[in-house]
Amino acid sequence: MARRSIVVLNPKGGCGKSTLATNISAWYALQGKRVALADCDPQRSSADWLSIRPESAPAIMAASVSAGRISTPGPADVIIIGTPAALHGQRLANFARLGQTMVIPLLPSPMDIRAGEHFVDELFSLRRLINKKIKLATVANRVREDTLAAARLEHYLDRMKLPDGRNMPFITVLRNSQNYVKAAERGLSIFEFAPSKTVYDREQWEPLMRWLSSVRSLPG
């Protein structure tokens, strides 16, 4: 079976890349997949999460990236790559090469929205350096619901275009929830808390995990 690789990337810091990377990793581990998580961010938030993950939780391996290659301590069905901020040019292309799929978290602010648009434009300008197709999708992250900023972000993402004129897939809105903070503090995901406490968050994740599990998120 081909190895599944997902890159969580946005050059802007503080947009919740580690939250997405850790929760995606745990979701796949709970499905019985052999999962590896590579934390390439100097802040090491995902690596710290992995270091405190309880032994009773489904195992997730710590992977590493060096010279454009992913190394895992054992066979992996799924590899999640968390990336650093401020990626541009060749470094951005190098990380994009690692994945079949890229998930782009965006925060509900005009600055973040504009930065996200510039990022997608730059990514497409680097196609020659990437030398492969990669499927992209956006996720609105840390959204305070029923606010004007949230409505503007969702309106914008629904209409966000790729440079070739096609619509950029906008998958879901993830609310600004304390459940993510509590999960991070324990090396867990929201999927490993009692469903009654995370039912709304799980519902918001369903479209993303359904998309990642479908052929629509794969190149070719």
Secondary structure, DSSP 8 states (H G I E B T S, - for coil): ---EEEEE--SSTTSSHHHHHHHHHHHHHHTT--EEEEE-STT-HHHHHHHT--TTS--EEEEEEETTEEE-SS--SEEEEE--SS--HHHHHHHHHT-SEEEEEE-SSHHHHHHHHHHHHHHHHTHHHH-S--EEEEEEEEE-TTSHHHHHHHHHHHT-B-TTSSB--EEEEEE--HHHHHHHHHT--GGGS-HHHHHHHHHHHHHHHHHHTSGGGS--
